Amino acid sequence: MTGGPELIWSEAAALVAQLRTGRLQPLDVTSSLLDHIRLVEPSLHAYVRLHDDAEAAARALGSSPNGHSLWGLPVAIKDNICIQGKPTTCASKILDGFVPPYSATVVERLRAAGAVIVGQTNMDEFAFGSSTETSCYGITRNPWDTERIPGGSSGGSAAAVAAGEAFVALGSDTGGSIRQPAALCGVTGIKPTYGRVSRYGLIAFGSSLDQIGPIARSVADVALVLQVIAGHDPKDATSADVPVPDYSRSLVDDVRGMRLGIPREYFVSGGIDPEVEAAVRAAIDQLVALGATAVPISLPHTEYAISIYYLTATAEASSNLSRFDGIQYGFRAKSKAAGKKGGDLLALYEQTRDQGFGDEAKRRMLLGTYALSAGYYDAYYLKAQQVRALVKRDFEQAFQACDCIVTPTTPTAAFKIGEKMSDPLSMYLSDIYTISANLAGVPAMSLPCGMTRSGLPIGLQLSAKPFDESALFRVGHTYQRHTDWHARRPPLANSDTRFKTQDARRGKSSG
């Protein structure tokens, strides 16, 4: 492996192995990736900013890994995860110009492991969305069909991995924002157990729901990166002081004896596209043929998940976003009233927030403020938490009968850009299969399991007991050893011709 298009399509684990043997050097990998990004980005817009010091960071790693597990691996970071000295804006005008004075714990751990941060990926504003259409930087397109959305809110991260613009990208998941775009872009993404990965430095959306996790091409790749970023962090009060196992031990080709729970509520007639259901059922059959056992289960409170989520998440978002007022950092509105010495402070707040937040952010803050307001707290937010406890109990009872729950990740494949922007409820239902895992705090992972007749990816979702990511890796890795859905490349990302053209222009061999 010496460069060219096949380097770009390497899985992260294989690439790290090549770097460790000295067959590749960090600067070669980072430079090749940046070249590819510059070619693909005009058609995709997965990144909001590339780091002009990425090649210098790769060069500074030297010529030996010195035990660093991710030495020389380029990684992309979602734009809501703080990086010291780099603008971090949550794809929102309200944070225009904000440069964090510190890095998120996950960024520090990646760098300590030898990873190179190449840039920050696009997202729905403040992670409010399922399509990456609400970003102040403009939409990201799906590499499989550029007229369609990549999912959200981590759509930039998923699209970048799918199009060969990243080997690994971090995303955040509050109600499906890693898994849903992973499914729609044909890549693999995991939402770890709540508390498994530090949230320090993640700009909060829903504090009781948010988790950071990796998106990559394979289960082995996400396991490799989760190994680095997982673990207790004293800077995060919600970080769990639970040992992190060696995830590589879970990457075995063996599901014999594994019990797969199939919840009837997720396969309701009319609630799922027939092509999606057929692909998911075929994946279940494949796992059963490999030695697993399918067990029917019930998650009876699933029907309330959307309602619980959009009360809980919007209430927490309303509280979290109240800090953005244009006073100490970020965007500040310009107005006559606000510009005068001793001017109207309330007018400054109102104009800044009105001009700085997009429509979806305003909608969610209004919903959340209403749910928390006097006279409505008990009727809405408190009641939602009571039913949320029932959802968690559903999962606890289900895991007494099974080791892993298998469902679709999304009810449909990727929809067209603009198709649901005027219908927020329809957009919210895009996450109907992913939200429950956040409410219950359990780990969940999406991996590719098929394609529609029109050539769009379909995702399979696996969920496990709290802190049992190893079960997800065992089932998912086994499935990927016997299928090739995760290895397929989208039309946009077929870069062989582009690389040959570029290498010829440089007077190089195409490698």
FENDAPE-V206815 format. One record per helix or strand of 3 or more residues. SS is the DSSP state (@ for helix, = for strand). FROM is the first residue (numbers start at 0). LEN is the number of residues. If there is no record, write none. Layout:
SS & FROM & LEN
SS & FROM & LEN
This chain:
@ & 4 & 4
@ & 11 & 10
@ & 25 & 19
= & 46 & 4
@ & 53 & 6
= & 73 & 5
@ & 92 & 3
@ & 104 & 8
= & 115 & 6
@ & 124 & 3
= & 144 & 5
@ & 154 & 8
= & 167 & 6
@ & 178 & 7
= & 187 & 4
= & 210 & 6
@ & 218 & 11
@ & 246 & 4
= & 258 & 5
@ & 263 & 4
@ & 273 & 16
= & 292 & 5
@ & 301 & 22
@ & 335 & 4
@ & 344 & 12
@ & 358 & 14
@ & 377 & 21
= & 403 & 5
@ & 423 & 8
@ & 434 & 6
= & 443 & 8
= & 456 & 7
@ & 468 & 13
@ & 484 & 3
@ & 490 & 3
@ & 495 & 11
